[in-house]
Amino acid sequence: MSDALFNDFQLYLETAQVESINEELKLLGVGCDICRVGRLEYLYEKWGEKIGVRILSPQEMSIWITKKKSIHFLAKRWAGNKAVVKALGLGFRKGLRWREISILNDKNGKPFVQFTGQTKQLLVSDKQQVKCYISLADEEMQALAYCVAFISITPQPSG
């Protein structure tokens, strides 16, 4: 590895959101989804902005508007949400809500998953926290998302 590449990676590690884990961390599941971009093009042509309102969180909606309503953005979020739900192993039938799962990007562009509302209440408490790590990709015709979900269980003091 060249010195320049090593230094760049060290700088990245210093600024990356790396969590120290003091609790027990268990693999909850893995999820993957692929979405045809044409499917979202069809839905956008049929429903217009309503499709964004239906599947994007408020934060994602703001980003989508600044991206000139990119169909690829919609397709990646669609695939991303489905990958998250598959990794959690719950499906939408168990209280997860589509618009309460946000896929955002940190300052380096790395995607991360954020839960809000009822979904957050279901997945995060004083005793446990679900953490999802996600990767998104797209080509001209397809969007792909891969998610790995962990649950951290904070040991409770015996007493």
C-alpha positions in Angstrom: 0.0 0.0 0.0 1.4 3.4 -0.9 2.1 6.0 1.8 -0.4 8.4 0.3 -3.2 5.7 0.2 -2.3 4.7 3.8 -2.5 8.3 5.0 -5.8 8.9 3.2 -7.2 5.8 4.9 -5.9 6.9 8.3 -7.5 10.3 7.8 -10.8 8.6 6.9 -10.7 6.4 10.0 -10.2 9.6 12.1 -13.2 11.3 10.7 -15.4 8.2 10.1 -18.3 7.4 12.4 -16.7 4.4 14.2 -18.5 3.3 17.2 -16.8 1.7 20.2 -18.9 -1.2 21.5 -19.1 -1.8 25.2 -22.1 -4.0 25.0 -22.8 -7.4 23.5 -23.3 -7.3 19.8 -25.2 -10.0 17.9 -25.9 -10.5 14.3 -29.6 -10.1 13.7 -29.7 -10.7 10.0 -28.7 -9.9 6.4 -30.9 -8.4 3.7 -30.5 -7.8 0.0 -32.8 -6.3 -2.5 -32.6 -5.3 -6.2 -35.0 -2.9 -7.9 -35.5 -2.3 -11.5 -35.2 1.5 -12.1 -38.0 1.1 -14.8 -40.4 0.1 -12.1 -39.9 3.3 -10.2 -40.1 5.3 -13.5 -43.5 3.7 -14.1 -44.7 4.5 -10.6 -43.4 8.1 -10.9 -45.1 8.6 -14.3 -48.4 7.2 -12.8 -48.3 8.9 -9.4 -45.9 11.8 -9.8 -44.5 13.2 -6.5 -47.0 11.1 -4.5 -44.7 8.1 -4.9 -41.9 10.0 -3.2 -44.3 11.1 -0.4 -45.4 7.5 0.0 -41.9 5.8 0.2 -39.5 8.5 1.4 -39.0 9.8 4.9 -39.3 13.6 5.3 -35.5 13.9 5.3 -35.2 11.7 2.2 -37.9 13.7 0.5 -36.0 17.0 1.0 -32.9 15.4 -0.5 -34.9 13.9 -3.4 -36.2 17.4 -4.3 -32.6 18.8 -4.3 -31.6 15.9 -6.6 -34.3 17.0 -9.1 -36.5 14.0 -8.2 -33.9 11.5 -9.5 -35.5 8.1 -10.2 -32.2 6.4 -9.3 -32.4 8.0 -5.8 -36.0 6.6 -5.4 -34.9 3.1 -6.7 -32.0 3.0 -4.2 -34.2 4.0 -1.3 -36.8 1.5 -2.3 -34.2 -1.3 -2.5 -32.6 0.0 0.7 -35.7 -0.1 2.8 -36.6 -3.5 1.6 -33.0 -4.7 2.4 -33.3 -3.2 5.9 -36.7 -4.9 6.6 -35.3 -8.3 5.3 -32.2 -7.9 7.6 -34.4 -7.2 10.6 -36.5 -10.3 9.8 -39.8 -8.5 10.8 -41.4 -7.3 7.6 -43.8 -4.4 7.6 -46.5 -6.5 9.3 -44.8 -6.2 12.7 -44.9 -2.5 13.2 -42.2 -1.2 10.9 -43.3 1.8 8.8 -41.8 2.5 5.4 -41.4 6.3 6.0 -39.8 5.8 9.4 -36.7 4.1 7.9 -34.4 6.7 6.5 -31.3 6.0 4.4 -29.1 9.1 4.7 -25.4 9.9 4.0 -22.7 11.1 6.4 -20.4 13.9 5.4 -18.1 11.4 3.6 -21.1 10.1 1.5 -21.3 6.8 3.4 -25.0 5.7 3.7 -26.4 5.0 7.1 -29.9 3.9 8.4 -31.9 6.1 10.8 -35.1 5.0 12.5 -37.8 7.4 13.7 -41.3 7.2 15.2 -42.9 3.9 16.1 -40.2 2.0 14.2 -37.5 3.5 16.4 -39.6 2.7 19.6 -39.7 -0.9 18.4 -36.0 -1.2 17.7 -34.3 1.1 20.3 -34.6 1.1 24.1 -32.4 1.4 27.2 -31.7 -2.3 27.0 -31.2 -2.8 23.3 -30.4 -1.0 20.1 -30.6 -2.2 16.5 -27.8 -1.0 14.2 -28.0 -1.4 10.5 -25.1 -1.1 8.1 -26.1 -0.6 4.5 -24.5 -0.4 1.0 -26.3 1.0 -2.0 -25.4 0.7 -5.7 -27.0 1.5 -9.0 -26.5 1.1 -12.7 -28.6 2.4 -15.6 -31.3 -0.3 -15.2 -31.0 -1.5 -11.5 -30.5 -0.4 -8.0 -29.1 -2.7 -5.3 -29.0 -2.6 -1.5 -27.3 -4.8 1.0 -27.9 -4.5 4.7 -26.4 -6.2 7.8 -28.3 -5.7 11.0 -26.9 -6.1 14.5 -28.6 -5.9 17.9 -26.6 -4.5 20.8 -27.7 -5.6 24.2 -26.5 -3.4 27.1 -25.8 -5.6 30.1 -28.1 -4.6 33.0 -26.6 -4.3 36.5 -27.4 -7.2 38.6 -29.1 -6.3 41.7 
